Amino acid sequence: MTSTTLTLLKPWRKSLACLVGIAVVMLGFGVFPVGRALIDRTDRALGDWIIRNTSGPPEKKELVLLGIDEASLALDALDPAEVAASPTLSMMSTRFPWDRRVWAQAIDRLAGAGAKLIILDLIFSSASEPEADAELAAAIQRYPGRVVLVSTFSQGGAEEHGNEYSLIEPYRAFLDGETEPRVGFSNFKLDPNDGLVRSARYTTTQGIENNGARLNGEREYRSLAAEVIHAMGLEVPTGDQELRLAGNRETGALELYAPRSIFEIFSEKYWALNYKGGKFFRDKVVMIGPVAPRFHDLHNTPMGPITGPQLHLQAIACGIDKAFIHRVSSPWPGMILLGLLALAWTRWVRRPVLSVFGLMGMICCVAGLALWAGTSFSLLLLISGGILSLVVGWLVAQSFEMVTERLEKGRLRRDFRRFVSRDVADAMIDQQDDWQVTAAGVKRRVVVLFSDVRGFTERSEQTDPGELVKQLNEYLTRMVEVIFRHGGTLDKFIGDAVMAHWGALGGGNEEDHARKAILAARDMIGVLAQMNATWLAAGKSPFQIGVGLHLGEAIAGEIGSPERTEFGVIGDTVNLASRLEGLTKAFHCEVIYSEEVKRASGLEDGAIDLGEVRVKGRRNAVRLFGIGDEEVVLNHLRSFERDAEGAIVMTTK
């Protein structure tokens, strides 16, 4: 790839990174089965939460459940004399299943009270005692169109049905007669993903049950709920419909269509007290079904567990009100739409804080949209894949930008360190706000160091230039390493001279700066001694240097022209440090530093007290300290001219 191509792609690299993140999400969670199952489960959980918190159609008062509960099975609430006196209650006192004449009596009782429909949620698929069957069949015929029986799809044996589902209908005696009774199948399908009942199949065929597709000419069957809706003269839903189940967020759906004990309609006391002599049932749709725990007819739903008869009544209520859940069938639209949003957001929004809070706002808006659509229109959006695309695309783009920025900072740091001191480069990159203040010009207390190679000018006239430059560069490299090791800032090279300082960039204290400067000066002398030994062994001439240090106030900032600037320090402190370096030869010292440096450092380093010295260009004398051969230095001090106050007078340099 050419440099021109890379340059053109540079503004789009972040967008390309975002696209990579989005593509990974789409591939991993839209194509691969494991990822797809994960987002499907998440979307189902979100949909269930919306259903639980918004509920479905309110409980319909015309739907009544008479439950075969524990109270009806035990009859403990009734006086034994009343049970013995009632033929129906006497039959109910026996072991379940009861004599079918009980159901004949229930039909007569409820129909006589004006019930609109009577639903027997019980399987009467085989014969029982002939007289009992005859009475039940007669009761069904007495109220044509008002009794609904139950059929069921059941998987037959391998020999007879080849393990296919076939419809098990009520016993033939109950279907024969002048009027064929209403029949509806009672099956509910479990969600294969989590085993919950979410939907009702209102109509089906045997082909659909076995192969998932209707066969030509097949008979269509209605479910129990669909048959009841049809009997009520209302439009019947078709196929599978996801139910918008009603219930309470805390208690679930068991309180809706709460069962009334079936035995109460046969007790004159309860009949009069609870049902006003039967007036309660006028124009009601009454379902009779098992609700006692022993029947194990409990179904897990998004609203929690409910009994089979209650689930049928919920399906009836949802079918009447068309209260069905509509789910977006594929996560792809959300992934694509929110992926594009992530792409646009990362491309055009640069500010990190705005980008983060904007992303959070978009997620909240998407979640709010899903909640509004589910609550207002029963439309469950598949948003988890889209949000994942949005977040991952954004994260990949931001991560790419962070890595790129770090690499760019590293490159800039390396480039800057070629032209400025490394701590200046670090300040320019890492502490930009503080750097702007410092670069504009500030007054600070700094320690300034000057070092110079003695006799370099004369040597340059006698030595091969190439060899001399190589040796000088080697020397300067090691000296700069020493300065950096002791936390100093390299100001500039002036030919063979080195200028450095401590404190100009802020931070630290002058005591620490003075201590580091003295240690750096000592280290420079020690390192040079090692280098000289190596050079002498190689037949090269050694270097001798002098180092001057002074602590005082100076102006720090970027100095130069618009075309070129350098960070440095200027002022009397710099001038005095330079003059002290110049005095090292006269005093036969390797290092000379002022009393200000000595006092601030707190070091008892055995430095030689040179006394008060009047330096050229300064009105007041300066007390100086030197590092060198003490005997030589002290002997040489006696040769200096002194003024009336005893200060050494230096009239040169």
ABEGO torsion letter per residue (X at the ends): XBAAAAAAAAAAAAAAAAAAAAAAAAAAAAABAAAAAAAAAAAAAAAAAAAAAAEBBBBBAABBBBBBBAAAAAGAABBAAAAAABAAAAAAABBOBBBAAAAAAAAAAAAAAGBABBBBBBBBABBBBAAAAAAAAAAAAABBGABBBBBBBBBBBAAAAGGBBBBBBBBAAAABEABBBBBBBABBBBBAAAGBBABBBABBBAAAAAAGBBBBGBBBBBBAAAAAAAAAGBBBBBEBBBBBBBEBAAAEAAABGBBBBAAAAABAAAAAAAAGGGAAABGBBBBBBBABAAAGBBBBBAAEBBBAAAAAAAAAAAAAAGBBBBBBABAAAAAAAAAAAAAAAAAABABAAAAAAAAAAAAAAAAAAAAAAAAAAGBBBBAAAAAAAAAAAAAAAAAAAAAAAAAAAAAAAAAAAAABBAAAAAAAAABAAAAAAAAAEBBBBBBBBBBBBBGAAAAAAABBAAAAAAAAAAAAAAAAAAAAAAGBBBABBBEABBBBBBGAAEEEBAAAAAAAAAAAAAAAAAAAAAAAAAAAAAGBBBBBBBBBBBBBBBBBEBBEBAABBBBBBBEAAAAAAAAAAAAAAAAGBABBBBAAAAAAAGBBAGBBBAEBBBBBGBABBBBBBBBEBAAAAAAAAAABBBBAAGBBBBABX
